[in-house]
């Protein structure tokens, strides 16, 4: 009997040769350790807003994170305060008259003072996969990381 086991992937952006790359890990703690080693970019203000950048002083940023339906921080927006999240985006209304929801619709996220996670499954369940955005970094397009229109729950880990 062949039994397939699914191993969740924990994903984050990493820096390689001055470029941003996707790092995928089967161990969440290893992913967190590598993600938090991202070098800060002290010249982030000189870079275009559409490019992934990390700041050298995340404590100077807002404590809320903003999620957008479109890349480039465009379209409908949802803000999440520190220590908060949504465990099921299918129940969170968006769009004109609130007839649509946020499930599998997020395409970009803003800078934040705190770490942020997007989960493929509801209830912050990492067994389906997680994309981790370390504090102080923006992600204006989730497509290069394989996370465009994929999140079913989101969290701002701030306290």
mmCIF file of the C-alpha atoms, coordinates in Angstrom:
data_MODEL
# 
_entry.id   MODEL 
# 
loop_
_atom_site.group_PDB 
_atom_site.id 
_atom_site.type_symbol 
_atom_site.label_atom_id 
_atom_site.label_alt_id 
_atom_site.label_comp_id 
_atom_site.label_asym_id 
_atom_site.label_entity_id 
_atom_site.label_seq_id 
_atom_site.pdbx_PDB_ins_code 
_atom_site.Cartn_x 
_atom_site.Cartn_y 
_atom_site.Cartn_z 
_atom_site.occupancy 
_atom_site.B_iso_or_equiv 
_atom_site.pdbx_formal_charge 
_atom_site.auth_seq_id 
_atom_site.auth_comp_id 
_atom_site.auth_asym_id 
_atom_site.auth_atom_id 
_atom_site.pdbx_PDB_model_num 
ATOM 1   C CA . UNK A 1 1   ? 0.000   0.000  0.000  1.00 0.00 ? 1   UNK A CA 1 
ATOM 2   C CA . UNK A 1 2   ? 1.343   3.409  -0.996 1.00 0.00 ? 2   UNK A CA 1 
ATOM 3   C CA . UNK A 1 3   ? 0.522   6.115  1.503  1.00 0.00 ? 3   UNK A CA 1 
ATOM 4   C CA . UNK A 1 4   ? 1.127   9.685  0.452  1.00 0.00 ? 4   UNK A CA 1 
ATOM 5   C CA . UNK A 1 5   ? 1.992   12.158 3.130  1.00 0.00 ? 5   UNK A CA 1 
ATOM 6   C CA . UNK A 1 6   ? 1.777   15.851 2.547  1.00 0.00 ? 6   UNK A CA 1 
ATOM 7   C CA . UNK A 1 7   ? 4.488   17.954 4.112  1.00 0.00 ? 7   UNK A CA 1 
ATOM 8   C CA . UNK A 1 8   ? 3.609   21.624 4.527  1.00 0.00 ? 8   UNK A CA 1 
ATOM 9   C CA . UNK A 1 9   ? 5.925   24.183 3.023  1.00 0.00 ? 9   UNK A CA 1 
ATOM 10  C CA . UNK A 1 10  ? 6.778   27.303 4.950  1.00 0.00 ? 10  UNK A CA 1 
ATOM 11  C CA . UNK A 1 11  ? 7.778   30.029 2.525  1.00 0.00 ? 11  UNK A CA 1 
ATOM 12  C CA . UNK A 1 12  ? 9.422   33.397 2.846  1.00 0.00 ? 12  UNK A CA 1 
ATOM 13  C CA . UNK A 1 13  ? 11.517  35.720 0.741  1.00 0.00 ? 13  UNK A CA 1 
ATOM 14  C CA . UNK A 1 14  ? 15.274  35.531 1.059  1.00 0.00 ? 14  UNK A CA 1 
ATOM 15  C CA . UNK A 1 15  ? 18.052  37.648 -0.408 1.00 0.00 ? 15  UNK A CA 1 
ATOM 16  C CA . UNK A 1 16  ? 20.516  35.998 -2.779 1.00 0.00 ? 16  UNK A CA 1 
ATOM 17  C CA . UNK A 1 17  ? 23.148  38.008 -4.707 1.00 0.00 ? 17  UNK A CA 1 
ATOM 18  C CA . UNK A 1 18  ? 21.212  41.249 -4.062 1.00 0.00 ? 18  UNK A CA 1 
ATOM 19  C CA . UNK A 1 19  ? 18.048  39.686 -5.506 1.00 0.00 ? 19  UNK A CA 1 
ATOM 20  C CA . UNK A 1 20  ? 14.949  38.516 -3.712 1.00 0.00 ? 20  UNK A CA 1 
ATOM 21  C CA . UNK A 1 21  ? 14.302  34.784 -3.894 1.00 0.00 ? 21  UNK A CA 1 
ATOM 22  C CA . UNK A 1 22  ? 11.670  32.433 -2.507 1.00 0.00 ? 22  UNK A CA 1 
ATOM 23  C CA . UNK A 1 23  ? 12.856  30.210 0.313  1.00 0.00 ? 23  UNK A CA 1 
ATOM 24  C CA . UNK A 1 24  ? 10.798  27.073 1.010  1.00 0.00 ? 24  UNK A CA 1 
ATOM 25  C CA . UNK A 1 25  ? 11.272  25.071 4.197  1.00 0.00 ? 25  UNK A CA 1 
ATOM 26  C CA . UNK A 1 26  ? 9.672   21.980 5.704  1.00 0.00 ? 26  UNK A CA 1 
ATOM 27  C CA . UNK A 1 27  ? 10.542  23.243 9.180  1.00 0.00 ? 27  UNK A CA 1 
ATOM 28  C CA . UNK A 1 28  ? 8.800   26.451 10.344 1.00 0.00 ? 28  UNK A CA 1 
ATOM 29  C CA . UNK A 1 29  ? 11.503  27.354 12.881 1.00 0.00 ? 29  UNK A CA 1 
ATOM 30  C CA . UNK A 1 30  ? 14.225  27.093 10.217 1.00 0.00 ? 30  UNK A CA 1 
ATOM 31  C CA . UNK A 1 31  ? 12.153  29.348 7.945  1.00 0.00 ? 31  UNK A CA 1 
ATOM 32  C CA . UNK A 1 32  ? 11.672  31.933 10.688 1.00 0.00 ? 32  UNK A CA 1 
ATOM 33  C CA . UNK A 1 33  ? 15.370  31.907 11.498 1.00 0.00 ? 33  UNK A CA 1 
ATOM 34  C CA . UNK A 1 34  ? 16.391  32.532 7.877  1.00 0.00 ? 34  UNK A CA 1 
ATOM 35  C CA . UNK A 1 35  ? 13.659  35.129 7.253  1.00 0.00 ? 35  UNK A CA 1 
ATOM 36  C CA . UNK A 1 36  ? 14.753  37.207 10.220 1.00 0.00 ? 36  UNK A CA 1 
ATOM 37  C CA . UNK A 1 37  ? 18.311  37.329 8.874  1.00 0.00 ? 37  UNK A CA 1 
ATOM 38  C CA . UNK A 1 38  ? 17.210  39.453 5.897  1.00 0.00 ? 38  UNK A CA 1 
ATOM 39  C CA . UNK A 1 39  ? 19.563  42.388 5.466  1.00 0.00 ? 39  UNK A CA 1 
ATOM 40  C CA . UNK A 1 40  ? 17.921  45.753 5.942  1.00 0.00 ? 40  UNK A CA 1 
ATOM 41  C CA . UNK A 1 41  ? 17.996  48.118 3.012  1.00 0.00 ? 41  UNK A CA 1 
ATOM 42  C CA . UNK A 1 42  ? 18.982  51.554 4.302  1.00 0.00 ? 42  UNK A CA 1 
ATOM 43  C CA . UNK A 1 43  ? 18.238  53.132 0.919  1.00 0.00 ? 43  UNK A CA 1 
ATOM 44  C CA . UNK A 1 44  ? 14.661  51.851 0.672  1.00 0.00 ? 44  UNK A CA 1 
ATOM 45  C CA . UNK A 1 45  ? 13.273  55.342 0.089  1.00 0.00 ? 45  UNK A CA 1 
ATOM 46  C CA . UNK A 1 46  ? 15.184  55.589 -3.200 1.00 0.00 ? 46  UNK A CA 1 
ATOM 47  C CA . UNK A 1 47  ? 13.618  52.383 -4.568 1.00 0.00 ? 47  UNK A CA 1 
ATOM 48  C CA . UNK A 1 48  ? 10.310  52.247 -6.429 1.00 0.00 ? 48  UNK A CA 1 
ATOM 49  C CA . UNK A 1 49  ? 7.279   51.295 -4.323 1.00 0.00 ? 49  UNK A CA 1 
ATOM 50  C CA . UNK A 1 50  ? 6.610   48.283 -6.564 1.00 0.00 ? 50  UNK A CA 1 
ATOM 51  C CA . UNK A 1 51  ? 9.917   46.644 -5.616 1.00 0.00 ? 51  UNK A CA 1 
ATOM 52  C CA . UNK A 1 52  ? 10.366  44.460 -2.541 1.00 0.00 ? 52  UNK A CA 1 
ATOM 53  C CA . UNK A 1 53  ? 12.319  46.389 0.089  1.00 0.00 ? 53  UNK A CA 1 
ATOM 54  C CA . UNK A 1 54  ? 13.142  45.963 3.777  1.00 0.00 ? 54  UNK A CA 1 
ATOM 55  C CA . UNK A 1 55  ? 13.736  48.900 6.082  1.00 0.00 ? 55  UNK A CA 1 
ATOM 56  C CA . UNK A 1 56  ? 16.560  49.152 8.598  1.00 0.00 ? 56  UNK A CA 1 
ATOM 57  C CA . UNK A 1 57  ? 14.192  50.495 11.268 1.00 0.00 ? 57  UNK A CA 1 
ATOM 58  C CA . UNK A 1 58  ? 10.923  48.493 11.342 1.00 0.00 ? 58  UNK A CA 1 
ATOM 59  C CA . UNK A 1 59  ? 9.970   50.123 14.664 1.00 0.00 ? 59  UNK A CA 1 
ATOM 60  C CA . UNK A 1 60  ? 9.354   53.361 12.747 1.00 0.00 ? 60  UNK A CA 1 
ATOM 61  C CA . UNK A 1 61  ? 6.602   51.725 10.665 1.00 0.00 ? 61  UNK A CA 1 
ATOM 62  C CA . UNK A 1 62  ? 2.883   51.511 11.372 1.00 0.00 ? 62  UNK A CA 1 
ATOM 63  C CA . UNK A 1 63  ? 1.746   48.588 13.475 1.00 0.00 ? 63  UNK A CA 1 
ATOM 64  C CA . UNK A 1 64  ? -1.007  47.637 11.025 1.00 0.00 ? 64  UNK A CA 1 
ATOM 65  C CA . UNK A 1 65  ? -0.532  45.686 7.819  1.00 0.00 ? 65  UNK A CA 1 
ATOM 66  C CA . UNK A 1 66  ? -2.588  46.325 4.711  1.00 0.00 ? 66  UNK A CA 1 
ATOM 67  C CA . UNK A 1 67  ? -3.557  43.579 2.294  1.00 0.00 ? 67  UNK A CA 1 
ATOM 68  C CA . UNK A 1 68  ? -4.643  44.425 -1.268 1.00 0.00 ? 68  UNK A CA 1 
ATOM 69  C CA . UNK A 1 69  ? -6.592  42.434 -3.816 1.00 0.00 ? 69  UNK A CA 1 
ATOM 70  C CA . UNK A 1 70  ? -4.227  43.483 -6.626 1.00 0.00 ? 70  UNK A CA 1 
ATOM 71  C CA . UNK A 1 71  ? -0.461  43.628 -7.065 1.00 0.00 ? 71  UNK A CA 1 
ATOM 72  C CA . UNK A 1 72  ? 1.199   47.011 -6.617 1.00 0.00 ? 72  UNK A CA 1 
ATOM 73  C CA . UNK A 1 73  ? -0.936  47.695 -3.530 1.00 0.00 ? 73  UNK A CA 1 
ATOM 74  C CA . UNK A 1 74  ? -4.031  48.386 -5.627 1.00 0.00 ? 74  UNK A CA 1 
ATOM 75  C CA . UNK A 1 75  ? -7.736  47.526 -5.451 1.00 0.00 ? 75  UNK A CA 1 
ATOM 76  C CA . UNK A 1 76  ? -9.748  46.682 -2.370 1.00 0.00 ? 76  UNK A CA 1 
ATOM 77  C CA . UNK A 1 77  ? -7.837  46.932 0.886  1.00 0.00 ? 77  UNK A CA 1 
ATOM 78  C CA . UNK A 1 78  ? -8.070  45.200 4.260  1.00 0.00 ? 78  UNK A CA 1 
ATOM 79  C CA . UNK A 1 79  ? -6.109  46.429 7.298  1.00 0.00 ? 79  UNK A CA 1 
ATOM 80  C CA . UNK A 1 80  ? -5.137  44.143 10.177 1.00 0.00 ? 80  UNK A CA 1 
ATOM 81  C CA . UNK A 1 81  ? -3.920  45.501 13.499 1.00 0.00 ? 81  UNK A CA 1 
ATOM 82  C CA . UNK A 1 82  ? -1.212  44.042 15.740 1.00 0.00 ? 82  UNK A CA 1 
ATOM 83  C CA . UNK A 1 83  ? -1.966  40.679 17.305 1.00 0.00 ? 83  UNK A CA 1 
ATOM 84  C CA . UNK A 1 84  ? -5.010  40.227 15.057 1.00 0.00 ? 84  UNK A CA 1 
ATOM 85  C CA . UNK A 1 85  ? -5.930  38.173 12.046 1.00 0.00 ? 85  UNK A CA 1 
ATOM 86  C CA . UNK A 1 86  ? -8.716  36.524 10.123 1.00 0.00 ? 86  UNK A CA 1 
ATOM 87  C CA . UNK A 1 87  ? -8.968  32.763 10.453 1.00 0.00 ? 87  UNK A CA 1 
ATOM 88  C CA . UNK A 1 88  ? -11.386 32.372 7.526  1.00 0.00 ? 88  UNK A CA 1 
ATOM 89  C CA . UNK A 1 89  ? -11.241 34.932 4.715  1.00 0.00 ? 89  UNK A CA 1 
ATOM 90  C CA . UNK A 1 90  ? -14.302 33.453 3.004  1.00 0.00 ? 90  UNK A CA 1 
ATOM 91  C CA . UNK A 1 91  ? -16.457 35.106 5.685  1.00 0.00 ? 91  UNK A CA 1 
ATOM 92  C CA . UNK A 1 92  ? -14.833 38.534 5.257  1.00 0.00 ? 92  UNK A CA 1 
ATOM 93  C CA . UNK A 1 93  ? -16.807 40.684 2.810  1.00 0.00 ? 93  UNK A CA 1 
ATOM 94  C CA . UNK A 1 94  ? -15.274 42.955 0.174  1.00 0.00 ? 94  UNK A CA 1 
ATOM 95  C CA . UNK A 1 95  ? -16.199 44.730 -3.017 1.00 0.00 ? 95  UNK A CA 1 
ATOM 96  C CA . UNK A 1 96  ? -19.148 46.875 -3.977 1.00 0.00 ? 96  UNK A CA 1 
ATOM 97  C CA . UNK A 1 97  ? -22.080 46.050 -1.677 1.00 0.00 ? 97  UNK A CA 1 
ATOM 98  C CA . UNK A 1 98  ? -19.914 43.445 0.076  1.00 0.00 ? 98  UNK A CA 1 
ATOM 99  C CA . UNK A 1 99  ? -20.979 40.676 -2.290 1.00 0.00 ? 99  UNK A CA 1 
ATOM 100 C CA . UNK A 1 100 ? -17.469 39.183 -2.616 1.00 0.00 ? 100 UNK A CA 1 
ATOM 101 C CA . UNK A 1 101 ? -15.031 37.838 -0.024 1.00 0.00 ? 101 UNK A CA 1 
ATOM 102 C CA . UNK A 1 102 ? -11.273 37.892 0.628  1.00 0.00 ? 102 UNK A CA 1 
ATOM 103 C CA . UNK A 1 103 ? -10.609 34.164 0.245  1.00 0.00 ? 103 UNK A CA 1 
ATOM 104 C CA . UNK A 1 104 ? -7.879  33.488 -2.343 1.00 0.00 ? 104 UNK A CA 1 
ATOM 105 C CA . UNK A 1 105 ? -7.801  37.148 -3.428 1.00 0.00 ? 105 UNK A CA 1 
ATOM 106 C CA . UNK A 1 106 ? -4.800  38.822 -1.721 1.00 0.00 ? 106 UNK A CA 1 
ATOM 107 C CA . UNK A 1 107 ? -2.048  39.875 -4.146 1.00 0.00 ? 107 UNK A CA 1 
ATOM 108 C CA . UNK A 1 108 ? 0.114   42.323 -2.153 1.00 0.00 ? 108 UNK A CA 1 
ATOM 109 C CA . UNK A 1 109 ? 0.832   43.540 1.362  1.00 0.00 ? 109 UNK A CA 1 
ATOM 110 C CA . UNK A 1 110 ? 2.319   46.654 2.910  1.00 0.00 ? 110 UNK A CA 1 
ATOM 111 C CA . UNK A 1 111 ? 5.180   47.417 5.243  1.00 0.00 ? 111 UNK A CA 1 
ATOM 112 C CA . UNK A 1 112 ? 4.495   46.569 8.863  1.00 0.00 ? 112 UNK A CA 1 
ATOM 113 C CA . UNK A 1 113 ? 6.291   46.931 12.170 1.00 0.00 ? 113 UNK A CA 1 
ATOM 114 C CA . UNK A 1 114 ? 5.507   43.271 12.907 1.00 0.00 ? 114 UNK A CA 1 
ATOM 115 C CA . UNK A 1 115 ? 5.844   39.871 11.237 1.00 0.00 ? 115 UNK A CA 1 
ATOM 116 C CA . UNK A 1 116 ? 2.916   38.836 9.032  1.00 0.00 ? 116 UNK A CA 1 
ATOM 117 C CA . UNK A 1 117 ? 1.755   35.420 7.791  1.00 0.00 ? 117 UNK A CA 1 
ATOM 118 C CA . UNK A 1 118 ? -0.563  34.240 5.045  1.00 0.00 ? 118 UNK A CA 1 
ATOM 119 C CA . UNK A 1 119 ? -1.899  30.678 5.286  1.00 0.00 ? 119 UNK A CA 1 
ATOM 120 C CA . UNK A 1 120 ? -3.247  28.548 2.466  1.00 0.00 ? 120 UNK A CA 1 
ATOM 121 C CA . UNK A 1 121 ? -5.795  26.940 4.801  1.00 0.00 ? 121 UNK A CA 1 
ATOM 122 C CA . UNK A 1 122 ? -8.295  28.475 7.221  1.00 0.00 ? 122 UNK A CA 1 
ATOM 123 C CA . UNK A 1 123 ? -7.767  28.657 11.000 1.00 0.00 ? 123 UNK A CA 1 
ATOM 124 C CA . UNK A 1 124 ? -4.099  29.736 10.630 1.00 0.00 ? 124 UNK A CA 1 
ATOM 125 C CA . UNK A 1 125 ? -3.392  26.113 9.706  1.00 0.00 ? 125 UNK A CA 1 
ATOM 126 C CA . UNK A 1 126 ? 0.176   25.880 8.423  1.00 0.00 ? 126 UNK A CA 1 
ATOM 127 C CA . UNK A 1 127 ? -0.215  22.266 7.294  1.00 0.00 ? 127 UNK A CA 1 
ATOM 128 C CA . UNK A 1 128 ? -1.345  23.609 3.909  1.00 0.00 ? 128 UNK A CA 1 
ATOM 129 C CA . UNK A 1 129 ? 1.557   26.041 3.673  1.00 0.00 ? 129 UNK A CA 1 
ATOM 130 C CA . UNK A 1 130 ? 2.478   29.471 4.985  1.00 0.00 ? 130 UNK A CA 1 
ATOM 131 C CA . UNK A 1 131 ? 4.044   32.583 3.493  1.00 0.00 ? 131 UNK A CA 1 
ATOM 132 C CA . UNK A 1 132 ? 5.924   34.580 6.134  1.00 0.00 ? 132 UNK A CA 1 
ATOM 133 C CA . UNK A 1 133 ? 6.697   38.272 5.656  1.00 0.00 ? 133 UNK A CA 1 
ATOM 134 C CA . UNK A 1 134 ? 9.256   39.474 8.230  1.00 0.00 ? 134 UNK A CA 1 
ATOM 135 C CA . UNK A 1 135 ? 8.733   42.773 9.987  1.00 0.00 ? 135 UNK A CA 1 
ATOM 136 C CA . UNK A 1 136 ? 9.890   45.823 8.079  1.00 0.00 ? 136 UNK A CA 1 
ATOM 137 C CA . UNK A 1 137 ? 9.518   44.320 4.597  1.00 0.00 ? 137 UNK A CA 1 
ATOM 138 C CA . UNK A 1 138 ? 6.897   45.049 1.972  1.00 0.00 ? 138 UNK A CA 1 
ATOM 139 C CA . UNK A 1 139 ? 5.606   42.607 -0.634 1.00 0.00 ? 139 UNK A CA 1 
ATOM 140 C CA . UNK A 1 140 ? 4.003   44.605 -3.456 1.00 0.00 ? 140 UNK A CA 1 
ATOM 141 C CA . UNK A 1 141 ? 3.477   41.464 -5.559 1.00 0.00 ? 141 UNK A CA 1 
ATOM 142 C CA . UNK A 1 142 ? 2.976   37.955 -4.166 1.00 0.00 ? 142 UNK A CA 1 
ATOM 143 C CA . UNK A 1 143 ? 3.081   36.371 -7.654 1.00 0.00 ? 143 UNK A CA 1 
ATOM 144 C CA . UNK A 1 144 ? 6.875   35.793 -7.801 1.00 0.00 ? 144 UNK A CA 1 
ATOM 145 C CA . UNK A 1 145 ? 6.593   33.911 -4.506 1.00 0.00 ? 145 UNK A CA 1 
ATOM 146 C CA . UNK A 1 146 ? 3.723   31.692 -5.656 1.00 0.00 ? 146 UNK A CA 1 
ATOM 147 C CA . UNK A 1 147 ? 1.283   33.288 -3.215 1.00 0.00 ? 147 UNK A CA 1 
ATOM 148 C CA . UNK A 1 148 ? -0.940  35.430 -5.449 1.00 0.00 ? 148 UNK A CA 1 
ATOM 149 C CA . UNK A 1 149 ? -4.631  34.747 -4.725 1.00 0.00 ? 149 UNK A CA 1 
ATOM 150 C CA . UNK A 1 150 ? -3.776  31.877 -2.383 1.00 0.00 ? 150 UNK A CA 1 
ATOM 151 C CA . UNK A 1 151 ? -4.420  32.982 1.248  1.00 0.00 ? 151 UNK A CA 1 
ATOM 152 C CA . UNK A 1 152 ? -7.376  31.634 3.228  1.00 0.00 ? 152 UNK A CA 1 
ATOM 153 C CA . UNK A 1 153 ? -6.299  33.106 6.588  1.00 0.00 ? 153 UNK A CA 1 
ATOM 154 C CA . UNK A 1 154 ? -3.937  35.930 7.595  1.00 0.00 ? 154 UNK A CA 1 
ATOM 155 C CA . UNK A 1 155 ? -2.230  37.139 10.768 1.00 0.00 ? 155 UNK A CA 1 
ATOM 156 C CA . UNK A 1 156 ? -0.320  40.193 12.043 1.00 0.00 ? 156 UNK A CA 1 
ATOM 157 C CA . UNK A 1 157 ? 1.913   38.727 14.762 1.00 0.00 ? 157 UNK A CA 1 
ATOM 158 C CA . UNK A 1 158 ? 2.430   42.036 16.601 1.00 0.00 ? 158 UNK A CA 1 
ATOM 159 C CA . UNK A 1 159 ? 1.757   42.273 20.307 1.00 0.00 ? 159 UNK A CA 1 
# 
